[in-house]
Amino acid sequence: MAATTAPETNSLAVAQAHAERLLAHSPALSLEQATEILRIVPRNAPALLLCGRASHLMGDEAGAIRFFQSATAADPGWAAAWQALGDALHLAGDQAGGDRAHIQAMRVGAADPALLLAGEALASNDLPRAESALRARLKAQPTDIAAIRMLAELAGRIGRNRDAETLLRRAVDLAPGFAPARHNLALLLHRHGNPAEALAQIERLLADEPANATYAILKAAILGRLGDYEAAIVAYRDILDLYPRQAKVWMSMGHALKTVGRLNESIAAYRRSLVLEPTLGSSWWSLANLKTFRFTTGDVAAMRAALEVAGIAEEERYQLEFALGKAEEDAGNWAESFAHYAHANRRRRAMLDYDPAHVTAIVDRQRATLDADFFAARVGWGCEADDPIFVVSLPRSGSTLIEQILASHSAVEGTMELPDIGMIAGKLGPGGIAQLTKDEARALGEEYLARTAVQRKSGRPRFVDKMPNNWTYLALIHLILPNARIVDARRHPLGCGWSVFKQHFARGQSFSYDLADIGRYYRDYVRALAHMDDVLPGRVHRVFYERMVENTDAEVRALLDAVGLPFEPACLRFYETDRAVRTASSEQVRRPIFREGLDLWRHYQPFLGPLADALGPVLTDYPDVPADA
């Protein structure tokens, strides 16, 4: 019987079973058979689900989502349809939509009123009501894995990541085959600095479901996080061989290619994603973020057209605005460029719950409590290893250049912006470092070295950790790793502040979307570093970006001397060093130092009043003339 003919039997079940059998070896024929069923019974939910599954296997994810949505509309009480929709939305990058669909799958699949109530509350983001219902449920039935997973989802939404991890581990301990909880755990571990275990979890899932594209995509991302970019690229290519119309997977492969310096291939991957999804602002911004890339007039027209598309997601809209800001900047249209950057930042800032007073309070507390006597009483504490070189700064201050110079030395490995110090700090109790004992300080230093070992692949004795935000943890670094070297990368406040404002950060820099917030953050950073200079003189070596540009030889030699390394000529030829670079400066540090961009911010000076006002005396105190220039 041909798949396109009407079933020879009047039994709908027989026709559906036939379509189900076809799915394994011929998704196209399965789709034809299921479509024939829909011609006779238009709102048949099982046939719609089959059409979605077949479309997914054929690489038509947009079509799959439409069929799954129709299946949930035809039978809102069918958990399998909601689960399939959630998986497809996650694959397409719609995390929020995927979560809502998965929650709905749990809701309709559960008979317990408490879980129904919790699911409804989670779906409507009524978190207090959801938490109350879930805790009541778990008090009555402590081993209910669905409730445990839902409570972990809630904890993750409000930033209680350790609680979420504990709950998810409990769920997979109780039910090792509970794949949704294990996938959530792998994703959490990946996002919060434990990529090695995340990979182990996702490998276990792939062992059971080797064709699951959602798992394969997460594995590729984890490989990148582990620094195995070539393996990540191979993984992305394997996924795209099966699902060539996945725009966001093309974009992710572009990121990996960019990181290893394969610029032309990276651009091609980004452009492929835009052929598939022209409104994908994240790909437009990825092109802009190459810094050395220049948009064509056709690109600018396409971005403007994308902004006019109804219903475009807010995240894509503000990234399009960032990209247009870069396009107008390259064209020398300063006012138009600023307008786009300002629009982008206003949209992004509105989505964030950021209070600049929180950072100011942290610095005030450090200046009040961490005095010279505090550190004198703890001399000899910590792990004695001198492996790490910490480069702290604001973003866009020249820290990637410093890392590239250091990583060009035969004794130093460049890693990435490692999250481990922040995570160790997050484990400290209410008393913070003041409550640490000598043994605990040593153990934390050893823990940091163990956590970062996965990023060290070359066997070189020293390595660079250039997480910029580590400036808030300098006292902790000193206590647990007293022989680690610390470098402060400093750039002109207006130049740095403007460069931060025109940069879209994937995560972790909530201060960067308002000029006044940036100025206050820079001021707090300077106050914190000045305090360290007072209480631990000479502990931090400072590099001014402008001096590095104007007098590279002397500054490189001084930098190497400060971190205890002999001079090597390769450090002056840092642009020849072949290594992965993850930051926005990845293409710039693959070229010799150039000064053309040093004063670019001056074109925007008429618009930078809020930044200058917030900086206050920090602006006037910045050295004007490069030393020995």
Secondary structure, DSSP 8 states (H G I E B T S, - for coil): --TTS--SSS-HHHHHHHHHHHHHH-HHHHHHHHHHHHHHSTT-HHHHHHHHHHHHHTT-HHHHHHHHHHHHHH-TT-HHHHHHHHHHHHHTT-HHHHHHHHHHHHHHH---HHHHHHHHHHHTT-HHHHHHHHHHHHHH-TT-HHHHHHHHHHHHHTT-HHHHHHHHHHHHHH-TT-HHHHHHHHHHHHHTT-HHHHHHHHHHHHHH-TT-HHHHHHHHHHHHHTT-HHHHHHHHHHHHHH-TT-HHHHHHHHHHHHHTT-HHHHHHHHHHHHHH-TT-HHHHHHHHTTSS----HHHHHHHHHHHTSTT--HHHHHHHHHHHHHHHHHTT-HHHHHHHHHHHHHHHHHT----HHHHHHHHHHHHHH--HHHHHTTTT-S-----EEEEEE-TTSSHHHHHHHHHTSTTEEE-----HHHHHHHTS-TTGGGG--HHHHHHHHHHHHHHHGGG--S--SEEEE--GGGGGGHHHHHHH-TTSEEEEEE--HHHHHHHHHT---SSS-GGGGSHHHHHHHHHHHHHHHHHHHHHSTTSEEEEEHHHHHHSHHHHHHHHHHHTT----GGGTTGGG------STTTTGGGS----TTTTGGGGGGGG-HHHHHHHTHHHHHS--S-TT-
